[in-house]
Structures are given as structure tokens and as C-alpha cells.
Amino acid sequence: MGQKTGVAILGTGMAGCGAIHRLSGEGLEPVVFDKATYFGGHTASFAHEGGYVFDEGGHVSFTKNERLMDLFARNVGGEFEFVHASINNYWRGHWMKHPPQCNLYGLPADLVTRIISDFVSAQNAAPGVIRNYRDWLLATYGRTFAETFPIVYGRRYHTTGPENMATDWLGPRMYRPSLQEVLRGALSPETPDVHYVTEFRYPSHGGFVSYIRPFAQAADVRLGHQLVRLDPRERRLHFANGAVMAYEQVVSSIALPALIRFQLRQLVRSELAAFDQHVYPRWRDEGLSQEQQAAQLEAILTLTDTLISVMHRKLVYQV
Ligand SMILES: Cc1cc2nc3c(=O)[nH]c(=O)nc-3n(C[C@H](O)[C@H](O)[C@H](O)COP(=O)(O)OP(=O)(O)OC[C@H]3O[C@@H](n4cnc5c(N)ncnc54)[C@H](O)[C@@H]3O)c2cc1C
């Protein structure tokens, strides 16, 4: 049956580290698993010969939460750099201060005209139903701005279309300008700084992961463990390397679509077992020909496929 732990944590990124910090603070000793052979998830840093350190994606700490600022500062022994942020966007030969919706100055005149005209129409439209991020972008900025900037950028950044995204993550990330702010930014390059990142901190040594690496010391971290099955009934974790871990509680920071895929796979396995046990013997007793059985099976599979797609959409996108 493998080993047993009280609390298992899946993932060593910032979310997994948050769980380690909280649980170890309560006196628990979680066992932490990650499929990667390195610690830190998306916030990992890699040292190269010659003394250079590269982060997996550009990461900085711009939180204004004092508890977190203190925690990160302690984790790097107070050794961090403090930087004032100046953030620009590049679009087809134009540099635009961030956020672009308030800094249209210098863009082609007909584009700016269409952006402002659509922005005004969107602001004056009767409130519609916001089903996803795409609806939100169109309703907030108007069609031309939405389709020229955030929808194009978002497909690359989020690796999916805005129609597949909810809006609960927006917080202060997407600035909602007034008409005055849009007009001022279209007529002048001098605009107030309204971006939510105005300054940030970054560890002086070892890359961004230095902020979270000390959390690893508060747990039993097992890298190279890719979860392939989570069995909530038996309370067991199964890993690709053959390891099995029984747990009392599990905290997962694995992206929800991936986790749901494991569970759906499990569902399909139980469906097949039920089919073998109940349906197939009945068809045999009823004397169904091979062709009739194949047709029935095809109908069941089509229905199962549809149900899985509907469940996946409901669970992941809540639509
Ligand atoms: C380019 C870029 C720049 C960003 N810049 C910033 C920034 O400047 N500041 C900021 O605060 N945030 C930034 N973010 C957001 C930040 O990276 C994420 O919010 C954060 O890293 C998410 O942490 P997480 O723990 O949820 O996920 P992850 O870091 O992805 O951790 C999930 C972990 O689960 C593991 N895992 C997945 N599947 C399995 C499996 N089957 N079995 C075992 N382990 C598994 C993965 O290997 C990974 O280690 C940026 C994101 C990107 C993409």
C-alpha cells in the first residue's frame, strides 16, 4: 500500500509553498510532491555557468501586503533590490505606456478614433450578461480596443481564448478608465501612473525562487513525483514512478483542468468496469448481434463523451 502521511501537498509553486508555510506553522509536517525535478513551479530559477541566473518567466514581487513583504524579506535575510517600475507596451512600431487604454497617444488616428467611439458606445450600452472574460473586455473597453490589444495579448499570455476564461481573477489587473482618462491619454503623452505595479522587490541573489526556497526546509519535499491518479475514496495518491502514498488530507495546487482530467479518467475506468459487469452480459443474454452491440456501444460512448465535455466545462469554466 506504500507510505502514509497526514497531510500531502501537491505542487511546490507559490500556492504549494503557501500551504507548507501555513501547515508547518500549525506544527504539521506535510509531505510535498512535484512532478518536476526542481523546486518552485512557475517561480523556479535556474543557475547557469558563468554565474547567471534565469527565472522561468519574469517574476517580481509587487505585493503591497505587509505580512507577505515581511515574510519574503525574512526568507532572503533582508537581501533584496527595490525597483521603481516603468512599464511599456510595444505594438507595431509604437511604444505605449501601460495600461494602453489610458495611453493611446501616437497610435494611428483612425484606430484611436474607432477605439474612443467604441469605448463610448460600450459605456452607454445597457448592461448585458457577462458570461466570460471576452464579454467583460467588450463591455468594459469596446470592441476595437478589446480585439486589438487584450484579446490578442491574452491568447499568448493565458494560452487560451478569453471566451474560455472567467473574470474572478481580474481584481486590479485590468484598469477600468473613465472617458476623461482615455481622452487625456489619446491627446497627450503625459499621463498619471495608474498601473497597479509601481514598484517591486527582487532578491539580490539566486533569482526569484530565493523568496520561496526556505519553505522547502519546513517539509519533506519529493521531486520527480508526477501524480497520475488521486483516489479520494481510498485516500491514496498514485505517481508515475510507481510510488503510492496514503494520506489523511491532501492540498492540491495542481492546475484544476489537469486534476479534473485524472478524476475523469478514473470515472471512465469505473464506467468500463460497470459495462463489463452489467451491460455486456445482458446484451449477450438478449442475443444482440455483434453489429447491434457495436451500435449500442457507439451510442453510449457518444453520450459519455458529451457528458464528460459538459462536466469539464462546468467544473473548469463554470458555464
Ligand atoms: C510569464 C509570467 C510572469 C508572471 N509574473 C508574475 C510576477 O511578476 N509576480 C507574481 O506574483 N506572479 C507572476 N505570475 C503569476 C505566477 O507565476 C503564478 O500566479 C504562480 O506561479 C502560480 O503558482 P502555483 O503554485 O499556483 O502554480 P505553479 O507554480 O504552476 O505550481 C504548480 C506545481 O504543480 C506541479 N504539478 C503539476 N502537475 C503535477 C502532477 N501531475 N504531479 C505533481 N506535480 C504537478 C508543477 O510541476 C508545479 O510545480 C507570472 C506568471 C507568468 C506565466
The ligand as a Gaussian input file, in Angstrom:
#p B3LYP/6-31G(d) Opt

LIG

0 1
 C        5.313000      34.860000     -17.563000
 C        4.684000      35.014000     -16.189000
 C        5.057000      36.059000     -15.370000
 C        4.484000      36.202000     -14.113000
 N        4.908000      37.233000     -13.336000
 C        4.488000      37.314000     -12.065000
 C        5.039000      38.292000     -11.195000
 O        5.887000      39.100000     -11.587000
 N        4.622000      38.309000      -9.899000
 C        3.663000      37.433000      -9.450000
 O        3.316000      37.490000      -8.260000
 N        3.111000      36.490000     -10.265000
 C        3.503000      36.412000     -11.548000
 N        2.986000      35.457000     -12.365000
 C        1.972000      34.552000     -11.852000
 C        2.641000      33.444000     -11.041000
 O        3.640000      32.797000     -11.818000
 C        1.599000      32.411000     -10.657000
 O        0.481000      33.008000     -10.054000
 C        2.169000      31.425000      -9.669000
 O        3.453000      30.985000     -10.042000
 C        1.239000      30.259000      -9.594000
 O        1.712000      29.391000      -8.599000
 P        1.032000      27.999000      -8.388000
 O        1.706000      27.367000      -7.219000
 O       -0.433000      28.136000      -8.367000
 O        1.333000      27.179000      -9.751000
 P        2.702000      26.564000     -10.284000
 O        3.855000      27.423000      -9.978000
 O        2.438000      26.189000     -11.699000
 O        2.842000      25.252000      -9.395000
 C        2.144000      24.074000      -9.689000
 C        3.098000      22.946000      -9.421000
 O        2.391000      21.725000      -9.580000
 C        3.254000      20.804000     -10.209000
 N        2.434000      19.793000     -10.879000
 C        1.607000      19.952000     -11.936000
 N        1.045000      18.781000     -12.287000
 C        1.533000      17.876000     -11.408000
 C        1.341000      16.471000     -11.250000
 N        0.528000      15.773000     -12.051000
 N        2.002000      15.837000     -10.248000
 C        2.833000      16.517000      -9.427000
 N        3.069000      17.852000      -9.536000
 C        2.423000      18.505000     -10.515000
 C        4.046000      21.633000     -11.209000
 O        5.254000      20.995000     -11.600000
 C        4.286000      22.903000     -10.404000
 O        5.490000      22.859000      -9.686000
 C        3.506000      35.297000     -13.664000
 C        3.115000      34.241000     -14.493000
 C        3.698000      34.096000     -15.736000
 C        3.267000      32.943000     -16.625000

